[in-house]
Each structure stands twice: as C-alpha cells, then as structure tokens.
C-alpha cells in the first residue's frame, strides 16, 4: 500500500505549505518571487519534488519509475485554458491489458499569468485563499499530486469522487476541488468585452470583417459567413479566422 500521512492537523499542514513555499523562493530560477512572471518545466519538477519528499518520502517518484522505468515528466502548459493543471498517464496495450509507460504533471502557465494582476487580488484554489501565483501553483500541484497518488495506488482517479475529496483534504487541507483563477474566457470578457457567441468586427489583410466568436483560448476563433466556408449545423457556411483578442472589437 502507498504511504498515508498520519496525524496531519491543520497547523502541521500549514507549516508544510510554508516549507514548500520557502524552498521554491530559494530556487535559483524564475520562481524566485511569489508573483513570478513565468514558470519553467524545471520549476514544476522542483515544486513536485518538495511535496514528494515532505509528504511521501519520495514514494511517488520511486513508484512512477518502478512502474514505467522512466521518471515523472513535468510541463508548463500553454494549452490548458480552463483547468489549472492535469495529470496524464500514458499507456501501451499488451494483449488485453493497458500498461502505464509514462506519467506527466502539467500546470497551466497562461492561467497563472492571467491571475493576480490586480493589487491585493485574492483567488480561491481548492477552497483555499491564494494571494499570489506561487500559492496558486502550490494548490494546483497538490490537487494533481492526489490524482497521481490515486493512479499509482488504484489505477484510476476522479476529483468528483469521495475518495479524492477525502485524500486532498487529509493530505493538504483542501475544502474544494475547483479553482477560481482567471481563465482565457474570463480574461477575454474582462479585458476586451468578448465572449463566445458574441459578434465582433476585425480587419484581415486590409478587409473589414464581421463574425461570431466560436472559441476563446489565447486567441479567438471567429466564424465569418462565406460561400467558401464549411457548412455548420445552422445551415450556413463559415470560414474560420484565428485572431488575437486585442484585434477584435465587440459589436
């Protein structure tokens, strides 16, 4: 069985949170400040290692290598636009069995960058108040560690299930499983007045265009009615344009 932390009362959890924070602020890396401007894959690895050592005596990293023969992978993702992080398990089929061949934890770099840009801003992650990006990154990592723990121990994980909620509370003191960080959609609405389904105008190759926002990530996907486009379920044909948010005007 995997190790379970024993007798971690709220104060001991808080002390360990602070110990991880201190470790990260002493790193010779870009996370050397609480509201860091960017985070690297190496920073994510250092953050995970601090937790693995303090809470699990290195069991998580050892178990990943035992199962897969490879170390756990880390990433700062630019593709995560709603989730604060993700834990991936890569498998390969051997007959009727899917065997793990790799694990990876990714944190959402863009969501962290979009958050804590207002003086004194606080946001909730995992039911806990966060005052800066480092605190938010810690709460996200804690959430993803429980996913990894469940995958290694039981082969499956879901943050909607009672076991996950019990573990993330017992290990890290979380009272929820959602984050309140600024997503790409919220940033588009707050900073530019843009939203999915909204009509916009823009200039493309010298032409004035009008269309509807179909998707928002770090750019917006705008659908413009055109006979040259692809047919959609509303019976119209649209061409897609991928536009920077600042180039769009809400109508």
C-alpha atoms as a printed R data frame, in Angstrom:
    type eleno elety resid chain resno       x      y       z
1   ATOM     1    CA   UNK     A     1   0.000  0.000   0.000
2   ATOM     2    CA   UNK     A     2   1.134  3.584  -0.633
3   ATOM     3    CA   UNK     A     3   2.111  5.671   2.383
4   ATOM     4    CA   UNK     A     4  -0.590  7.690   4.134
5   ATOM     5    CA   UNK     A     5   0.390 10.777   6.135
6   ATOM     6    CA   UNK     A     6  -0.545 10.366   9.772
7   ATOM     7    CA   UNK     A     7  -1.867 12.960  12.236
8   ATOM     8    CA   UNK     A     8  -1.549 15.918   9.878
9   ATOM     9    CA   UNK     A     9  -3.567 18.508  11.754
10  ATOM    10    CA   UNK     A    10  -4.305 21.891  10.086
11  ATOM    11    CA   UNK     A    11  -1.293 23.583  11.682
12  ATOM    12    CA   UNK     A    12   1.143 20.900  10.510
13  ATOM    13    CA   UNK     A    13  -0.302 21.108   7.003
14  ATOM    14    CA   UNK     A    14   0.094 24.906   7.069
15  ATOM    15    CA   UNK     A    15   3.696 24.572   8.294
16  ATOM    16    CA   UNK     A    16   4.498 22.183   5.440
17  ATOM    17    CA   UNK     A    17   2.861 24.537   2.928
18  ATOM    18    CA   UNK     A    18   5.169 27.275   4.168
19  ATOM    19    CA   UNK     A    19   8.186 24.957   3.991
20  ATOM    20    CA   UNK     A    20   7.454 24.234   0.320
21  ATOM    21    CA   UNK     A    21   6.974 27.941  -0.355
22  ATOM    22    CA   UNK     A    22  10.302 28.759   1.270
23  ATOM    23    CA   UNK     A    23  12.023 26.047  -0.768
24  ATOM    24    CA   UNK     A    24  10.630 27.459  -4.008
25  ATOM    25    CA   UNK     A    25  11.534 31.051  -3.172
26  ATOM    26    CA   UNK     A    26  15.122 29.917  -2.621
27  ATOM    27    CA   UNK     A    27  15.332 28.186  -6.010
28  ATOM    28    CA   UNK     A    28  17.934 29.650  -8.420
29  ATOM    29    CA   UNK     A    29  15.176 30.029 -11.013
30  ATOM    30    CA   UNK     A    30  12.449 32.335 -12.246
31  ATOM    31    CA   UNK     A    31  10.127 31.323  -9.397
32  ATOM    32    CA   UNK     A    32  12.321 33.304  -7.010
33  ATOM    33    CA   UNK     A    33   9.411 35.639  -6.367
34  ATOM    34    CA   UNK     A    34   5.889 34.932  -5.183
35  ATOM    35    CA   UNK     A    35   4.248 36.586  -8.199
36  ATOM    36    CA   UNK     A    36   6.668 35.164 -10.752
37  ATOM    37    CA   UNK     A    37   6.269 36.291 -14.360
38  ATOM    38    CA   UNK     A    38   6.850 32.857 -15.839
39  ATOM    39    CA   UNK     A    39   7.399 29.291 -14.715
40  ATOM    40    CA   UNK     A    40   9.546 26.602 -16.327
41  ATOM    41    CA   UNK     A    41   9.247 22.829 -16.519
42  ATOM    42    CA   UNK     A    42  12.179 22.631 -14.088
43  ATOM    43    CA   UNK     A    43  10.236 24.769 -11.591
44  ATOM    44    CA   UNK     A    44   7.274 22.381 -11.799
45  ATOM    45    CA   UNK     A    45   9.672 19.485 -11.162
46  ATOM    46    CA   UNK     A    46  11.185 21.257  -8.138
47  ATOM    47    CA   UNK     A    47   7.728 22.016  -6.751
48  ATOM    48    CA   UNK     A    48   6.655 18.392  -7.093
49  ATOM    49    CA   UNK     A    49   9.864 17.125  -5.517
50  ATOM    50    CA   UNK     A    50   9.391 19.362  -2.466
51  ATOM    51    CA   UNK     A    51   5.956 17.840  -1.890
52  ATOM    52    CA   UNK     A    52   7.031 14.287  -2.631
53  ATOM    53    CA   UNK     A    53   9.837 14.478  -0.087
54  ATOM    54    CA   UNK     A    54   7.849 16.221   2.676
55  ATOM    55    CA   UNK     A    55   4.617 14.252   2.388
56  ATOM    56    CA   UNK     A    56   5.596 10.901   0.847
57  ATOM    57    CA   UNK     A    57   9.347 10.487   1.469
58  ATOM    58    CA   UNK     A    58   9.909 10.238  -2.288
59  ATOM    59    CA   UNK     A    59   7.423  7.363  -2.795
60  ATOM    60    CA   UNK     A    60   5.598  8.987  -5.729
61  ATOM    61    CA   UNK     A    61   8.700  9.449  -7.882
62  ATOM    62    CA   UNK     A    62  10.014  5.992  -6.985
63  ATOM    63    CA   UNK     A    63   6.706  4.331  -7.810
64  ATOM    64    CA   UNK     A    64   6.446  6.083 -11.184
65  ATOM    65    CA   UNK     A    65   9.921  4.866 -12.114
66  ATOM    66    CA   UNK     A    66   9.153  1.353 -10.830
67  ATOM    67    CA   UNK     A    67   6.004  1.134 -12.967
68  ATOM    68    CA   UNK     A    68   7.343  2.710 -16.141
69  ATOM    69    CA   UNK     A    69  11.150  2.606 -15.992
70  ATOM    70    CA   UNK     A    70  11.106  6.376 -16.587
71  ATOM    71    CA   UNK     A    71  10.975  9.468 -14.371
72  ATOM    72    CA   UNK     A    72   7.823 11.513 -13.983
73  ATOM    73    CA   UNK     A    73   7.518 14.214 -16.656
74  ATOM    74    CA   UNK     A    74   6.714 17.873 -15.995
75  ATOM    75    CA   UNK     A    75   5.393 20.691 -18.154
76  ATOM    76    CA   UNK     A    76   4.184 24.264 -18.026
77  ATOM    77    CA   UNK     A    77   1.319 24.019 -20.493
78  ATOM    78    CA   UNK     A    78   0.114 26.815 -22.784
79  ATOM    79    CA   UNK     A    79  -2.744 24.597 -23.984
80  ATOM    80    CA   UNK     A    80  -4.630 24.378 -20.684
81  ATOM    81    CA   UNK     A    81  -7.163 27.181 -20.809
82  ATOM    82    CA   UNK     A    82  -9.712 26.144 -18.156
83  ATOM    83    CA   UNK     A    83  -8.011 23.556 -15.949
84  ATOM    84    CA   UNK     A    84  -5.325 24.707 -13.544
85  ATOM    85    CA   UNK     A    85  -3.360 21.522 -14.182
86  ATOM    86    CA   UNK     A    86  -3.557 17.982 -15.485
87  ATOM    87    CA   UNK     A    87  -2.018 14.629 -14.623
88  ATOM    88    CA   UNK     A    88  -1.552 12.350 -17.616
89  ATOM    89    CA   UNK     A    89  -0.939  8.631 -17.651
90  ATOM    90    CA   UNK     A    90   0.349  7.251 -20.954
91  ATOM    91    CA   UNK     A    91  -0.324  3.565 -21.604
92  ATOM    92    CA   UNK     A    92   0.509  0.902 -24.163
93  ATOM    93    CA   UNK     A    93  -1.627 -2.118 -24.863
94  ATOM    94    CA   UNK     A    94  -0.168 -5.543 -24.112
95  ATOM    95    CA   UNK     A    95  -2.842 -8.043 -25.074
96  ATOM    96    CA   UNK     A    96  -5.973 -7.206 -23.062
97  ATOM    97    CA   UNK     A    97  -4.024 -5.026 -20.589
98  ATOM    98    CA   UNK     A    98  -3.102 -1.340 -20.917
99  ATOM    99    CA   UNK     A    99   0.197 -0.895 -19.094
100 ATOM   100    CA   UNK     A   100   1.494  2.513 -17.937
101 ATOM   101    CA   UNK     A   101   4.526  3.689 -19.900
102 ATOM   102    CA   UNK     A   102   4.740  7.209 -18.520
103 ATOM   103    CA   UNK     A   103   3.237  9.813 -16.214
104 ATOM   104    CA   UNK     A   104   3.270 13.594 -16.532
105 ATOM   105    CA   UNK     A   105   2.069 16.556 -14.482
106 ATOM   106    CA   UNK     A   106   1.373 19.857 -16.249
107 ATOM   107    CA   UNK     A   107   0.444 23.213 -14.737
108 ATOM   108    CA   UNK     A   108  -1.451 25.871 -16.689
109 ATOM   109    CA   UNK     A   109   1.101 28.621 -17.240
110 ATOM   110    CA   UNK     A   110  -1.267 31.013 -19.018
111 ATOM   111    CA   UNK     A   111  -3.954 30.797 -16.345
112 ATOM   112    CA   UNK     A   112  -1.371 31.590 -13.684
113 ATOM   113    CA   UNK     A   113  -0.112 34.564 -15.728
114 ATOM   114    CA   UNK     A   114  -3.633 35.927 -16.186
115 ATOM   115    CA   UNK     A   115  -4.273 35.788 -12.435
116 ATOM   116    CA   UNK     A   116  -3.060 38.083  -9.624
117 ATOM   117    CA   UNK     A   117  -2.538 41.087 -11.874
118 ATOM   118    CA   UNK     A   118  -4.596 43.402  -9.667
119 ATOM   119    CA   UNK     A   119  -3.045 44.808  -6.449
120 ATOM   120    CA   UNK     A   120  -4.225 42.856  -3.428
121 ATOM   121    CA   UNK     A   121  -6.133 40.332  -5.530
122 ATOM   122    CA   UNK     A   122  -7.017 37.049  -3.823
123 ATOM   123    CA   UNK     A   123  -8.435 33.974  -5.561
124 ATOM   124    CA   UNK     A   124  -9.693 30.601  -4.346
125 ATOM   125    CA   UNK     A   125  -7.996 27.350  -5.359
126 ATOM   126    CA   UNK     A   126  -9.098 24.080  -3.810
127 ATOM   127    CA   UNK     A   127 -11.291 26.011  -1.425
128 ATOM   128    CA   UNK     A   128  -8.268 27.886  -0.001
129 ATOM   129    CA   UNK     A   129  -7.494 31.584  -0.406
130 ATOM   130    CA   UNK     A   130  -4.398 32.327  -2.513
131 ATOM   131    CA   UNK     A   131  -2.623 35.681  -2.518
132 ATOM   132    CA   UNK     A   132  -0.130 35.167  -5.356
133 ATOM   133    CA   UNK     A   133   0.846 32.865  -8.216
134 ATOM   134    CA   UNK     A   134   3.147 30.715  -6.126
135 ATOM   135    CA   UNK     A   135   0.382 29.919  -3.636
136 ATOM   136    CA   UNK     A   136  -1.948 29.084  -6.545
137 ATOM   137    CA   UNK     A   137   0.697 26.888  -8.175
138 ATOM   138    CA   UNK     A   138   1.111 25.050  -4.859
139 ATOM   139    CA   UNK     A   139  -2.631 24.380  -4.557
140 ATOM   140    CA   UNK     A   140  -2.790 23.164  -8.175
141 ATOM   141    CA   UNK     A   141   0.211 20.891  -7.654
142 ATOM   142    CA   UNK     A   142  -1.386 19.468  -4.505
143 ATOM   143    CA   UNK     A   143  -4.529 18.649  -6.479
144 ATOM   144    CA   UNK     A   144  -2.522 16.956  -9.241
145 ATOM   145    CA   UNK     A   145  -0.453 15.004  -6.722
146 ATOM   146    CA   UNK     A   146  -3.639 13.405  -5.409
147 ATOM   147    CA   UNK     A   147  -4.554 12.414  -8.978
148 ATOM   148    CA   UNK     A   148  -1.123 10.842  -9.352
149 ATOM   149    CA   UNK     A   149  -1.394  9.142  -5.965
150 ATOM   150    CA   UNK     A   150  -4.745  7.586  -6.916
151 ATOM   151    CA   UNK     A   151  -3.483  6.467 -10.324
152 ATOM   152    CA   UNK     A   152  -0.478  4.754  -8.767
153 ATOM   153    CA   UNK     A   153  -2.437  3.192  -5.923
154 ATOM   154    CA   UNK     A   154  -5.695  2.219  -7.653
155 ATOM   155    CA   UNK     A   155  -5.213  2.769 -11.390
156 ATOM   156    CA   UNK     A   156  -7.905  5.442 -11.698
157 ATOM   157    CA   UNK     A   157  -8.653  8.901 -10.343
158 ATOM   158    CA   UNK     A   158 -11.550 11.347 -10.327
159 ATOM   159    CA   UNK     A   159 -11.772 14.569  -8.361
160 ATOM   160    CA   UNK     A   160 -15.547 14.204  -8.348
161 ATOM   161    CA   UNK     A   161 -15.406 11.097  -6.187
162 ATOM   162    CA   UNK     A   162 -15.484 10.942  -2.349
163 ATOM   163    CA   UNK     A   163 -12.093  9.209  -2.100
164 ATOM   164    CA   UNK     A   164 -10.344 12.049  -3.935
165 ATOM   165    CA   UNK     A   165 -12.054 14.667  -1.777
166 ATOM   166    CA   UNK     A   166 -11.056 12.786   1.364
167 ATOM   167    CA   UNK     A   167  -7.419 12.456   0.289
168 ATOM   168    CA   UNK     A   168  -6.953 16.054  -0.870
169 ATOM   169    CA   UNK     A   169  -8.449 17.212   2.437
170 ATOM   170    CA   UNK     A   170  -6.401 14.797   4.538
171 ATOM   171    CA   UNK     A   171  -3.118 15.454   2.740
172 ATOM   172    CA   UNK     A   172  -3.336 19.188   2.020
173 ATOM   173    CA   UNK     A   173  -6.341 20.673   3.795
174 ATOM   174    CA   UNK     A   174  -8.312 21.473   0.638
175 ATOM   175    CA   UNK     A   175 -12.016 22.086   1.132
176 ATOM   176    CA   UNK     A   176 -12.902 22.019  -2.590
177 ATOM   177    CA   UNK     A   177 -11.692 20.683  -5.928
178 ATOM   178    CA   UNK     A   178 -12.187 23.723  -8.202
179 ATOM   179    CA   UNK     A   179 -10.090 26.817  -8.873
180 ATOM   180    CA   UNK     A   180 -11.173 30.429  -9.190
181 ATOM   181    CA   UNK     A   181  -8.232 31.567 -11.301
182 ATOM   182    CA   UNK     A   182  -8.672 33.800 -14.345
183 ATOM   183    CA   UNK     A   183  -9.279 31.641 -17.417
184 ATOM   184    CA   UNK     A   184  -8.797 32.741 -21.017
185 ATOM   185    CA   UNK     A   185 -12.558 33.220 -21.372
186 ATOM   186    CA   UNK     A   186 -12.793 35.362 -18.242
187 ATOM   187    CA   UNK     A   187  -9.795 37.442 -19.344
188 ATOM   188    CA   UNK     A   188 -11.379 37.985 -22.773
189 ATOM   189    CA   UNK     A   189 -14.611 39.161 -21.158
190 ATOM   190    CA   UNK     A   190 -12.962 41.354 -18.512
191 ATOM   191    CA   UNK     A   191 -10.198 42.916 -20.622
192 ATOM   192    CA   UNK     A   192 -11.831 43.068 -24.061
193 ATOM   193    CA   UNK     A   193 -15.585 42.624 -23.594
194 ATOM   194    CA   UNK     A   194 -15.517 39.444 -25.690
195 ATOM   195    CA   UNK     A   195 -17.466 36.237 -25.157
196 ATOM   196    CA   UNK     A   196 -18.354 33.066 -27.050
197 ATOM   197    CA   UNK     A   197 -21.274 33.724 -29.382
198 ATOM   198    CA   UNK     A   198 -20.568 37.445 -29.392
199 ATOM   199    CA   UNK     A   199 -20.448 39.391 -32.659
200 ATOM   200    CA   UNK     A   200 -17.165 41.141 -33.475
201 ATOM   201    CA   UNK     A   201 -15.534 43.164 -36.214
202 ATOM   202    CA   UNK     A   202 -11.894 42.990 -37.276
203 ATOM   203    CA   UNK     A   203  -9.563 43.742 -40.144
204 ATOM   204    CA   UNK     A   204  -7.909 40.874 -42.024
205 ATOM   205    CA   UNK     A   205  -5.470 41.528 -44.879
206 ATOM   206    CA   UNK     A   206  -6.930 45.010 -45.370
207 ATOM   207    CA   UNK     A   207 -10.550 43.864 -45.391
208 ATOM   208    CA   UNK     A   208 -13.157 44.758 -42.774
209 ATOM   209    CA   UNK     A   209 -14.839 41.596 -41.484
210 ATOM   210    CA   UNK     A   210 -17.679 40.710 -39.132
211 ATOM   211    CA   UNK     A   211 -18.224 37.378 -37.458
212 ATOM   212    CA   UNK     A   212 -19.141 35.387 -34.362
213 ATOM   213    CA   UNK     A   213 -16.727 34.159 -31.706
214 ATOM   214    CA   UNK     A   214 -16.815 30.367 -31.658
215 ATOM   215    CA   UNK     A   215 -13.941 29.648 -29.265
216 ATOM   216    CA   UNK     A   216 -11.570 31.522 -26.957
217 ATOM   217    CA   UNK     A   217  -8.101 30.346 -25.942
218 ATOM   218    CA   UNK     A   218  -5.059 32.618 -26.113
219 ATOM   219    CA   UNK     A   219  -6.645 33.731 -29.407
220 ATOM   220    CA   UNK     A   220 -10.278 33.742 -30.544
221 ATOM   221    CA   UNK     A   221 -11.732 31.569 -33.279
222 ATOM   222    CA   UNK     A   222 -14.096 33.784 -35.297
223 ATOM   223    CA   UNK     A   223 -16.598 32.366 -37.796
224 ATOM   224    CA   UNK     A   224 -17.364 34.578 -40.802
225 ATOM   225    CA   UNK     A   225 -20.200 33.730 -43.201
226 ATOM   226    CA   UNK     A   226 -18.721 32.756 -46.561
227 ATOM   227    CA   UNK     A   227 -19.744 30.634 -49.551
228 ATOM   228    CA   UNK     A   228 -16.179 29.263 -49.489
229 ATOM   229    CA   UNK     A   229 -16.532 28.031 -45.935
230 ATOM   230    CA   UNK     A   230 -17.635 24.793 -44.312
231 ATOM   231    CA   UNK     A   231 -21.288 24.097 -43.600
232 ATOM   232    CA   UNK     A   232 -22.375 24.241 -39.942
233 ATOM   233    CA   UNK     A   233 -25.453 22.907 -38.171
234 ATOM   234    CA   UNK     A   234 -27.311 26.224 -38.583
235 ATOM   235    CA   UNK     A   235 -27.295 25.710 -42.365
236 ATOM   236    CA   UNK     A   236 -24.774 28.495 -43.046
237 ATOM   237    CA   UNK     A   237 -21.212 28.239 -44.337
238 ATOM   238    CA   UNK     A   238 -18.409 29.837 -42.336
239 ATOM   239    CA   UNK     A   239 -14.685 30.439 -42.702
240 ATOM   240    CA   UNK     A   240 -12.544 30.365 -39.557
241 ATOM   241    CA   UNK     A   241 -10.205 33.146 -38.530
242 ATOM   242    CA   UNK     A   242  -7.804 32.848 -35.561
243 ATOM   243    CA   UNK     A   243  -7.445 36.345 -34.216
244 ATOM   244    CA   UNK     A   244  -5.576 37.967 -31.296
245 ATOM   245    CA   UNK     A   245  -8.073 39.247 -28.748
246 ATOM   246    CA   UNK     A   246  -6.761 42.798 -28.992
247 ATOM   247    CA   UNK     A   247  -7.547 42.850 -32.748
248 ATOM   248    CA   UNK     A   248 -11.260 42.253 -32.182
249 ATOM   249    CA   UNK     A   249 -13.971 44.847 -31.477
250 ATOM   250    CA   UNK     A   250 -17.145 43.679 -29.754
251 ATOM   251    CA   UNK     A   251 -20.346 44.802 -31.512
